[in-house]
Amino acid sequence: MCGIAGIYVKGDVGKGKIDLDAMLSTMLLAIEHRGGDATGFVALTDEGVGRWQKAACGAKDFNIERRRVPKNARTILGHTRWATQGHQGFMENNHPIKRGPFFLIHNGHIYNDNEVFVRAGRERYGLVDSECIVADLANHGTLSALPKVMEGLDGAAAVAVVDERFPREMALARGESSPLFVLETRRLILFASTEKCVFDAHKKHVGDVKAKAVKEVGSGTFIHLKDGKARVETFTIPIHKGYSWMGTKWDGDGEKSWGKSKASSLPSVNGLSPNGQTVLQALIDNVDWTNCDVCNVEYHHERMETVMDGGEQLTLCPVCYDWLNDPLEDDDAIDANPLDIRFRV
């Protein structure tokens, strides 16, 4: 589990009273619980890369000593990492990851990263599985190819990508499992791994928004932001092969070996699985589900949030988490123009 968050400025940059640097700090702190091994960000102005920095520390320490976001930033990507594959002490394993002109942040886990590198004809620089996504995208050379790249992944992924050649653009995509929430207002588009992160950042630095203005992006959704406008399309999520990462070991040539669990059939698109099960039944049978400590309802483990309550650690579903944190009231809201995108119900 990692945390992703970001900002896209729709109108004139460098004008108005929005402190983008402070907003980034708020968003990184809001997703720090999703990963404290490393933190990073990249900010692009209309002229290209303004800042790119990452460090093997939590968001709190990172915010104290990091470089500032340029006041005329157009797009900002932020990431908090929970290291699983690839040690956080090596910066090539931390996010944002750069290959070619592309910077990527990713929440999730990719099981077929070796296969993706071979298909893309690219060497890997680090060990982190996320690198295969941006390496394959660099092979295609355009943000518009992100849906095709996502269709070739086996695993969970919510990603955001920017291209330093075209700083007025940003691409978002959600594959299987990993959460992604988006808010669009007149001036900004915010996204994050948690709904609360988006709410808190906008409320603190801009003003209240209606609770229903934040949308959860549906699995298999691609959003291409360009010149302040959004183009939305869907893509097919491949059937999960059922691999589980058992760790890495190294042979004499330095190649990575993978442990694999028994293959399973886990479709994540509408319809029936190959063995005739409904998608819901396939998910119940094959996905790692966790019970909420408050309502006892089962949710996919990557959608759960961990909080401390009176010294006790609780694992909460999204509904109970929002209830515990007292979401914004509609009567304290301003008008918003949410993206017309699919979202899970």
LUMNU-760724 format. One record per residue: residue in three letters; x, y negated, z of N, C-alpha, C in turn. Coordinates in steps of 0.001 Angstrom, whole numbers, padded with zeros to 6 digits, always signed. Layout:
% LUMNU-760724
ALAXYZXYZXYZ...
END
This chain:
% LUMNU-760724
MET+000849+001195+000000+000000+000000+000000+000879-001237+000000CYS+000620-002160-000900+001286-003461-000963+000211-004534-001067GLY+000617-005780-001039-000321-006878-001193+000068-007744-002372ILE-000916-008118-003191-000656-009059-004281-001589-010250-004120ALA-001138-011399-004582-001937-012620-004503-001383-013614-005504GLY-002214-014573-005908-001714-015552-006847-002675-016678-007132ILE-002165-017648-007880-002895-018888-008172-002722-019218-009652TYR-003812-019623-010281-003768-020123-011659-004456-021485-011663VAL-003716-022517-012067-004253-023877-012117-004882-024086-013489LYS-006162-024426-013520-006896-024514-014785-006683-025839-015513GLY-006669-026930-014768-006606-028243-015389-005219-028839-015376ASP-005163-030158-015190-003884-030860-015156-003105-030447-013915VAL-001853-030093-014092-001016-029709-012958-000352-030945-012380GLY+000030-030857-011120+000715-031971-010479-000186-033104-010063LYS-001486-032958-010272-002425-033999-009881-003374-033458-008820GLY-003997-034355-008078-004900-033918-007023-004166-033713-005718LYS-004891-033234-004731-004347-033119-003379-004112-031674-002955ILE-004144-030723-003879-003945-029322-003517-002459-029051-003336ASP-002094-028582-002153-000706-028237-001842-000502-026767-002205LEU-000005-026502-003401+000160-025127-003872+001194-024368-003064ASP+002220-025063-002600+003242-024408-001782+002635-023900-000475ALA+001860-024736+000184+001219-024329+001432+000187-023233+001183MET-000515-023303+000046-001502-022271-000275-000828-020916-000465LEU+000328-020907-001140+001067-019660-001295+001471-019087+000062SER+001960-019935+000958+002331-019462+002299+001149-018816+003000THR-000016-019449+002912-001221-018904+003535-001570-017544+002944MET-001475-017420+001638-001846-016164+000983-000854-015054+001312LEU+000430-015374+001366+001417-014349+001715+001215-013850+003145LEU+000933-014755+004059+000671-014345+005439-000591-013499+005532ALA-001584-013814+004699-002855-013089+004736-002721-011655+004237ILE-001710-011383+003406-001522-010013+002909-000275-009353+003499GLU+000333-009984+004504+001541-009411+005110+001256-008051+005737HIS+000032-007858+006261-000300-006572+006897-000281-005425+005891ARG-000315-005731+004595-000276-004697+003571+001156-004306+003192GLY+002129-005002+003743+003522-004664+003478+004463-005684+004057GLY+005347-005264+004954+006287-006174+005588+007738-005878+005266ASP+007993-004953+004317+009374-004594+003992+010049-005628+003102ALA+009288-006278+002238+009859-007294+001351+008752-008251+000931THR+009160-009448+000578+008217-010482+000146+008850-011241-001019GLY+008012-011696-001953+008558-012443-003071+007499-013243-003802PHE+007951-014162-004661+007028-014943-005479+007743-015431-006723VAL+006966-015776-007723+007466-016485-008885+006455-017568-009217ALA+006945-018752-009580+006089-019873-009956+006552-020408-011300LEU+005625-020525-012238+005924-021051-013566+005270-022412-013756THR+006027-023337-014280+005483-024618-014722+005170-024505-016216ASP+004628-025539-016800+004342-025512-018237+005615-025445-019076GLU+006748-025687-018452+008026-025616-019160+008695-024254-019002GLY+008152-023406-018117+008747-022094-017904+008921-021791-016430VAL+009920-020964-016097+010115-020519-014716+010591-021679-013849GLY+009846-021943-012777+010223-022981-011837+010930-022433-010619ARG+010455-021301-010092+011064-020648-008942+010824-019140-009042TRP+011837-018370-008629+011702-016909-008524+012580-016468-007374GLN+011964-015893-006353+012725-015534-005164+012066-014356-004468LYS+012881-013469-003903+012378-012334-003136+013419-011936-002107ALA+012957-011328-001004+013857-010971+000085+013293-009782+000844ALA+014172-009025+001464+013772-007850+002240+013380-008269+003649CYS+012243-008938+003750+011732-009378+005041+010233-009576+004932GLY+009579-009767+006064+008152-010011+006072+007813-011423+005629ALA+006531-011659+005392+006088-012945+004860+006362-014096+005816LYS+006240-013861+007113+006453-014941+008073+007856-015505+007974ASP+008871-014629+007978+010254-015081+007864+010535-015623+006471PHE+009951-015006+005462+010165-015450+004081+009682-016876+003892ASN+008518-017195+004435+007963-018544+004278+008834-019614+004906ILE+009552-019256+005964+010379-020239+006656+011556-020690+005791GLU+012174-019747+005072+013431-020053+004392+013353-020010+002871ARG+012208-019666+002310+012117-019573+000853+012188-020953+000201ARG+012454-020948-001104+012424-022175-001873+010979-022618-002080ARG+010789-023891-002332+009444-024451-002438+008875-024245-003843VAL+007561-024182-003910+006859-024106-005189+006869-025483-005847PRO+007220-025594-007122+007181-026897-007789+005776-027497-007757LYS+005702-028808-007594+004401-029459-007509+003618-029357-008818ASN+004322-029154-009912+003646-029042-011205+003520-027589-011667ALA+003467-026649-010703+003336-025228-011049+001996-024968-011723ARG+002019-024093-012709+000806-023681-013409+000314-022327-012900THR+001233-021368-012771+000877-020026-012313+001821-019600-011203ILE+001269-018882-010206+002063-018409-009071+001659-016966-008775LEU+002644-016096-008634+002426-014718-008209+003136-014491-006890GLY+002451-013853-005921+003049-013533-004635+002863-012064-004304HIS+003808-011495-003551+003767-010060-003268+004334-009766-001887THR+003707-008854-001169+004259-008296+000066+004371-006791-000130ARG+005535-006234+000156+005820-004848-000219+005897-003905+000970TRP+005227-002793+000829+005407-001636+001696+006217-000644+000879ALA+007498-000509+001192+008408+000276+000372+008128+001774+000512THR+007932+002426-000607+007788+003885-000637+008871+004488-001518GLN+008993+004010-002729+009981+004531-003670+010931+003407-004040GLY+012189+003551-003657+013168+002499-003910+013349+001620-002687HIS+014532+001618-002120+014769+000899-000865+014672-000610-001076GLN+014048-001275-000096+013835-002719-000206+015127-003524-000090GLY+016223-002889+000346+017498-003591+000431+018092-003918-000923PHE+017570-003282-001980+018022-003542-003340+016947-004378-004038MET+017303-005607-004385+016295-006559-004868+015606-006110-006149GLU+016255-005243-006945+015604-004777-008171+014367-003929-007877ASN+014216-003470-006619+013040-002685-006244+011901-003539-005715ASN+012173-004799-005466+011164-005680-004879+010473-006532-005947HIS+009331-007067-005588+008487-007816-006531+008571-009320-006245PRO+008315-010124-007277+007987-009824-008670+009160-009180-009407ILE+008831-008212-010272+009824-007501-011070+009848-008119-012465LYS+011037-008352-012998+011178-008971-014316+011786-007995-015308ARG+011131-007840-016441+011696-007134-017598+011371-007962-018824GLY+012407-008296-019614+012182-009193-020729+011657-010524-020216PRO+010629-011088-020854+010086-012370-020412+008985-012233-019359PHE+008697-010991-018929+007530-010749-018086+007900-010588-016609PHE+007076-011185-015740+007165-010986-014296+005902-010262-013857LEU+006066-009219-013050+004930-008402-012623+004907-008222-011115ILE+003696-008219-010545+003473-007762-009176+002458-006634-009232HIS+002615-005639-008370+001824-004413-008450+001501-003911-007054ASN+000265-003517-006847-000155-002790-005660-000648-001432-006113GLY-000087-000375-005537-000493+000980-005889+000711+001890-005980HIS+000556+002991-006688+001642+003949-006841+001475+004650-008189ILE+002565+004744-008923+002562+005375-010239+003354+006679-010154TYR+002741+007782-010577+003364+009088-010472+004148+009476-011728ASN+003793+008918-012861+004450+009315-014112+005396+008240-014625ASP+006078+007547-013721+006940+006447-014133+008076+006905-015042ASN+008644+008092-014772+009692+008597-015660+009175+008760-017081GLU+007967+009304-017223+007375+009498-018538+007144+008151-019240VAL+006714+007157-018479+006447+005834-019062+007734+005208-019581PHE+008838+005345-018828+010115+004807-019283+010556+005476-020590VAL+010385+006783-020671+010758+007509-021887+009901+007035-023061ARG+008594+006912-022832+007685+006471-023892+008030+005061-024374ALA+008424+004210-023441+008769+002833-023794+010165+002702-024381GLY+010980+003763-024246+012348+003691-024735+013198+002726-023940ARG+012942+002642-022630+013639+001677-021770+014362+002384-020637GLU+015522+001859-020263+016243+002319-019082+015661+001635-017855ARG+015715+002322-016727+015246+001688-015496+016423+001026-014789TYR+016153-000123-014168+017175-000835-013410+017134-000446-011938GLY+015948-000263-011396+015806+000098-009996+015173+001471-009860LEU+014665+001762-008658+014006+003037-008403+012499+002896-008239VAL+012030+001682-008011+010618+001486-007723+009778+001907-008931ASP+008670+002593-008667+007807+003078-009740+007167+001935-010524SER+006917+000803-009878+006239-000329-010507+006983-000848-011734GLU+008288-000667-011765+009080-001213-012861+008656-000651-014211CYS+008140+000588-014220+007765+001192-015498+006646+000413-016181ILE+005779-000230-015407+004653-000964-015981+005158-002147-016787VAL+006012-002943-016184+006502-004151-016866+007506-003784-017952ALA+008218-002655-017805+009122-002211-018860+008334-001807-020103ASP+007220-001107-019906+006385-000714-021037+005747-001947-021677LEU+005332-002906-020850+004754-004132-021387+005790-004898-022211ALA+007036-004934-021732+008098-005604-022478+008324-004924-023824ASN+008101-003608-023857+008241-002886-025111+007191-003338-026127HIS+005974-003648-025652+004910-004139-026530+005074-005616-026855GLY+005596-006387-025876+005944-007776-026152+004843-008796-025986THR+003684-008412-025445+002591-009378-025306+001700-009011-024132LEU+001170-010028-023441+000254-009781-022323-001005-009047-022773SER-001393-009235-024021-002605-008590-024526-002492-007074-024561ALA-001268-006555-024475-001059-005104-024501-001223-004470-023131LEU-001489-005270-022090-001581-004714-020737-002632-003604-020623PRO-003832-003723-021226-004784-002609-021134-004216-001298-021663LYS-003493-001351-022780-002895-000136-023330-001858+000441-022385VAL-001077-000426-021759-000090+000032-020777-000789+000692-019596MET-001869+000082-019114-002593+000619-017969-003195+001990-018289GLU-003625+002174-019523-004214+003455-019912-003192+004586-019914GLY-001920+004246-019933-000877+005268-019928-000323+005583-018558LEU-000919+005028-017505-000415+005222-016150-001185+006319-015427ASP-000461+007147-014683-001088+008124-013798-000862+007636-012369GLY-001923+007148-011752-001788+006635-010399-002709+005465-010155ALA-002435+004723-009095-003267+003583-008700-002540+002294-009041ALA-003304+001291-009490-002639+000044-009876-003609-001122-009923ALA-003231-002197-009256-003791-003524-009481-002583-004408-009740VAL-002577-005108-010873-001378-005837-011275-001718-007246-011727ALA-000714-008098-011657-000770-009435-012251+000548-009667-012960VAL+000484-010276-014146+001683-010475-014964+001655-011866-015581VAL+002834-012488-015663+002996-013741-016396+004147-013585-017375ASP+004119-014390-018424+005128-014384-019477+005791-015757-019476GLU+007108-015799-019221+007783-017090-019109+007759-017880-020418ARG+007502-017210-021542+007413-017912-022828+006087-018644-022982PHE+005076-018171-022272+003729-018739-022365+003194-018981-020952PRO+003714-019988-020267+003402-020191-018844+001958-020589-018567ARG+001184-020919-019599-000221-021265-019379-001119-020025-019401GLU-000500-018850-019402-001253-017607-019439-000939-016744-018215MET-001904-015897-017863-001722-014913-016812-002632-013727-017129ALA-002176-012524-016830-002980-011329-017045-003182-010600-015725LEU-004419-010183-015476-004767-009377-014312-005394-008081-014798ALA-005133-006995-014098-005758-005729-014459-005880-004860-013224ARG-006985-004124-013174-007172-003167-012094-007429-001787-012677GLY-006585-000839-012300-006792+000540-012684-007599+001267-011624GLU-007083+002372-011145-007790+003170-010151-007407+002755-008735SER-008403+002664-007864-008253+002574-006402-007803+001225-005874SER-006680+000698-006307-006121-000500-005689-007083-001684-005803PRO-007393-002358-004694-008389-003435-004712-007870-004710-005349LEU-008801-005492-005904-008454-006783-006506-009675-007689-006455PHE-009511-008871-005860-010594-009838-005719-010214-011133-006429VAL-011195-011767-007076-010947-012975-007864-011979-014048-007529LEU-011516-015279-007444-012384-016441-007250-012045-017476-008308GLU-013057-017992-009009-012851-019081-009952-013663-020289-009519THR-013007-021434-009417-013681-022705-009158-013362-023650-010307ARG-013760-024892-010162-013542-025843-011253-012068-026083-011536ARG-011231-025975-010497-009824-026313-010654-008876-025120-010637LEU-009276-024043-009963-008349-022949-009701-008980-021592-009980ILE-008109-020619-010200-008472-019204-010132-007509-018571-009139LEU-008062-017987-008090-007273-017309-007071-007558-015822-007133PHE-006552-015007-006832-006760-013568-006742-005923-013011-005597ALA-006337-011853-005088-005603-011210-004004-006105-009788-003815SER-005360-009044-003025-005743-007670-002695-006896-007612-001711THR-007139-008708-000993-008230-008734-000030-009118-009944-000274GLU-010389-009773-000027-011349-010857-000159-011044-011980+000815LYS-010646-011610+002031-010369-012596+003069-009214-013514+002681CYS-008215-012960+002032-007072-013776+001598-007527-014894+000679VAL-008388-014561-000278-008882-015562-001223-009720-016612-000504PHE-010646-016167+000346-011500-017090+001092-010675-018054+001938ASP-009778-017482+002741-009011-018299+003686-008144-019333+002971ALA-007525-018926+001860-006648-019844+001133-007443-021016+000569HIS-008591-020724-000024-009384-021811-000601-009990-022693+000491LYS-010489-022086+001538-011103-022869+002614-010099-023805+003282LYS-008899-023311+003535-007899-024093+004245-007326-025221+003401HIS-007147-024997+002106-006413-025951+001284-007258-026708+000266VAL-008508-026249+000042-009376-026934-000907-010732-027244-000295GLY-011391-026234+000238-012720-026404+000810-013494-025100+000756ASP-014657-025095+001396-015476-023891+001458-015989-023494+000077VAL-016223-022217-000069-016862-021685-001275-017953-020718-000838LYS-018904-020492-001721-019946-019528-001420-019348-018132-001303ALA-019871-017373-000355-019357-016026-000146-019461-015176-001402LYS-020537-015350-002158-020754-014534-003344-019899-014972-004527ALA-019150-016053-004374-018320-016532-005479-017093-015648-005685VAL-016680-014938-004648-015539-014035-004779-016037-012692-005289LYS-015445-012224-006381-015854-010982-007012-014764-009926-006861GLU-015184-008689-006603-014239-007585-006630-014164-007068-008060VAL-012975-007080-008616-012779-006647-009992-012970-005140-010083GLY-013724-004690-011049-013991-003273-011209-012813-002522-011800SER-012733-001244-011489-011705-000395-012083-011849-000412-013600GLY-010726-000469-014291-010751-000499-015741-011061-001865-016325THR-010696-002942-015598-010974-004306-016059-009680-005067-016302PHE-009618-005754-017426-008477-006594-017811-008971-008022-017973ILE-008282-008977-017343-008626-010388-017421-007425-011148-017969HIS-007604-011812-019083-006534-012601-019700-006883-014077-019545LEU-006110-014784-018738-006303-016209-018514-005392-016987-019453LYS-005977-017947-020175-005203-018732-021137-005829-020104-021281ASP-005024-021136-021080-005480-022522-021226-006748-022786-020418GLY-006800-022252-019210-007919-022508-018309-009153-021683-018559LYS-009117-020769-019518-010266-019939-019825-009924-018466-019630ALA-010961-017640-019434-010755-016228-019169-011396-015368-020245ARG-010652-014382-020730-011192-013353-021614-011161-012038-020864VAL-012292-011343-020821-012413-010123-020035-012737-008954-020949GLU-012033-007845-020750-012349-006620-021466-012118-005433-020537THR-012600-004279-020973-012433-003073-020163-011512-002097-020884PHE-010930-001188-020106-010089-000145-020666-010390+001166-019953THR-009972+002250-020547-010244+003581-020001-009157+003977-019015ILE-009569+004443-017857-008617+004943-016861-008428+006432-017095PRO-007196+006892-017288-006987+008315-017571-007309+009186-016363ILE-007594+010438-016634-007839+011406-015563-006550+011605-014784HIS-006646+011481-013489-005488+011626-012615-005001+013070-012638LYS-003697+013252-012834-003137+014598-012951-002975+015306-011606GLY-003091+014563-010517-003022+015208-009218-001631+015368-008665TYR-000649+014594-009147+000687+014673-008594+000747+013925-007271SER+001561+014385-006384+001826+013621-005158+003332+013517-004993TRP+003795+012339-004700+005230+012099-004587+005739+012691-003290MET+006720+013584-003387+007253+014271-002218+008604+013700-001796GLY+009048+012645-002479+010342+012066-002159+011275+012170-003350THR+012500+011703-003198+013456+011750-004303+014677+012545-003889LYS+015273+013144-004845+016577+013750-004636+017387+013507-005909TRP+018692+013606-005794+019556+013213-006899+020456+014366-007288ASP+020511+014623-008593+021434+015643-009067+022717+014966-009539GLY+023587+015713-010163+024882+015163-010528+024814+014035-011536ASP+023729+013991-012319+023590+012934-013315+022801+011745-012799GLY+022420+011788-011536+021687+010678-010957+020232+010638-011349GLU+019678+011740-011857+018283+011752-012263+017391+012083-011075LYS+016195+011523-011099+015257+011702-009995+014416+012954-010215SER+014137+013674-009159+013251+014831-009216+011994+014538-008421TRP+010888+015089-008859+009621+014838-008205+009025+016129-007678GLY+008398+016052-006520+007581+017164-006063+006170+016951-006574LYS+005462+018011-006905+004115+017886-007430+003163+018769-006639SER+002012+018216-006324+000974+019008-005697+000194+019710-006792LYS-000756+020528-006411-001603+021212-007378-002390+020187-008188ALA-002397+020358-009493-003100+019414-010353-004591+019451-010075SER-005215+018296-010130-006650+018196-009910-007252+017347-011011SER-008558+017410-011142-009246+016623-012150-009942+015473-011459LEU-009474+014243-011699-010028+013088-011014-010360+011996-012005PRO-011517+012068-012648-011879+011012-013577-012293+009757-012837SER-012090+008611-013452-012498+007361-012830-013254+006494-013829VAL-013846+007143-014827-014677+006449-015785-016065+007045-015724ASN-017051+006351-016282-018417+006822-016209-018581+008142-016936GLY-019425+009041-016371-019696+010310-017026-019347+011483-016156LEU-019159+012639-016775-018876+013866-016058-017411+014220-016165SER-016899+014875-015142-015542+015380-015202-015542+016654-016046PRO-014362+017123-016458-014308+018298-017317-014973+019540-016721ASN-014990+019654-015394-015606+020831-014809-017084+020627-014497GLY-017667+019552-015014-019098+019349-014878-019520+018560-013660GLN-018572+018194-012775-018926+017405-011608-019256+015975-012018THR-020058+015316-011230-020224+013886-011419-018954+013199-010944VAL-018758+011953-011370-017586+011202-010941-017558+011068-009428LEU-018720+010769-008837-018779+010614-007389-018332+011881-006684GLN-018807+013043-007145-018434+014291-006500-016954+014580-006680ALA-016431+014244-007876-015003+014447-008108-014172+013580-007171LEU-014620+012352-006953-013906+011473-006036-013931+012019-004622ILE-015101+012501-004212-015236+013041-002856-014325+014241-002662ASP-014215+015080-003706-013451+016309-003593-011950+016090-003661ASN-011505+015039-004363-010090+014944-004695-009358+013733-004147VAL-010065+012739-003641-009416+011520-003186-009276+011519-001673ASP-008238+010875-001207-007975+010754+000219-008910+009710+000826TRP-009940+010173+001515-010923+009286+002114-010666+009146+003607THR-011045+008002+004153-010836+007706+005570-012127+007153+006165ASN-012423+007559+007402-013609+007071+008088-013328+005750+008782CYS-014264+004806+008667-014171+003539+009379-014373+003776+010871ASP-013548+003144+011690-013634+003315+013142-014848+002628+013748VAL-015537+001771+012979-016712+001075+013496-017998+001733+013018CYS-018157+001854+011687-019414+002390+011158-019328+003863+010784ASN-018122+004416+010757-017874+005831+010452-018162+006202+009001VAL-018356+005208+008125-018572+005476+006712-017220+005751+006046GLU-017197+006707+005092-015963+007051+004400-015692+006089+003238TYR-014445+005625+003157-013979+004810+002039-012632+005360+001581HIS-012287+005051+000325-010951+005404-000143-009923+004720+000745HIS-008844+005437+001073-007894+004945+002083-007268+003610+001692GLU-007108+003329+000388-006465+002078-000007-007380+000872+000144ARG-008671+001115+000386-009595+000002+000593-009761-000321+002080MET-009151+000473+002937-009283+000247+004373-008303-000822+004849GLU-008672-001493+005928-007822-002510+006532-007524-002113+007969THR-006296-002335+008417-005887-002031+009784-005772-003320+010579VAL-006432-003375+011736-006397-004573+012579-006145-004147+014023MET-005710-005101+014823-005530-004879+016261-006671-005552+017003ASP-007307-004830+017898-008423-005349+018684-008213-004982+020142GLY-007798-005969+020938-007562-005712+022353-006499-004676+022605GLY-005458-004678+021785-004382-003716+021942-004640-002382+021270GLU-005819-002200+020703-006166-000954+020018-006145-001166+018507GLN-005526-000233+017790-005477-000310+016338-006724+000315+015737LEU-007405-000446+014887-008626+000027+014248-008436+000074+012736THR-009020+001094+012129-009065+001208+010675-010486+000909+010234LEU-010647-000177+009443-011979-000677+009118-012241-000619+007620CYS-013512-000352+007276-013941-000438+005888-014063-001913+005503PRO-014178-002242+004214-014265-003653+003803-015431-004402+004438VAL-016583-003719+004615-017765-004375+005175-017520-004765+006621CYS-017020-003817+007419-016778-004104+008835-015630-005086+009020TYR-014654-005032+008135-013546-005975+008216-014044-007399+008001ASP-014906-007593+006993-015461-008917+006731-016328-009381+007891TRP-017103-008464+008434-017961-008811+009575-017125-009236+010775LEU-016040-008520+011037-015184-008830+012171-014541-010203+012039ASN-014235-010578+010790-013545-011841+010556-014479-012992+010227ASP-015803-012788+010362-016779-013854+010228-016636-014597+008909PRO-017090-013997+007810-016948-014636+006502-017682-015967+006420LEU-017360-016757+005416-017930-018089+005259-019438-018036+005055GLU-020128-019052+005535-021568-019143+005360-021890-019862+004063ASP-022964-019427+003408-023324-020021+002127-023683-021499+002249ASP-024255-021896+003371-024692-023280+003481-023523-024243+003690ASP-022309-023715+003831-021126-024563+003937-020334-024562+002636ALA-020986-024233+001545-020268-023967+000299-020348-025123-000683ILE-019447-025072-001643-019508-025955-002794-019860-025103-004000ASP-020261-025745-005075-020576-024997-006278-019314-024361-006839ALA-019453-023186-007399-018335-022496-008026-018820-021857-009311ASN-017891-021516-010149-018220-020888-011428-017463-019574-011537PRO-017967-018507-010890-017212-017261-010824-017066-016618-012193LEU-015968-015893-012361-015741-015164-013588-016834-014131-013808ASP-017251-013981-015037-018223-012968-015392-017509-011648-015608ILE-017230-010919-014511-016486-009682-014593-017213-008578-013858ARG-016894-007347-014211-017478-006205-013521-016896-006120-012122PHE-017691-005685-011179-017168-005454-009851-017936-004310-009209ARG-017276-003656-008283-017854-002485-007641-018928-002906-006660VAL-019974-002072-006525-021056-002367-005603-021087-001306-004517
END
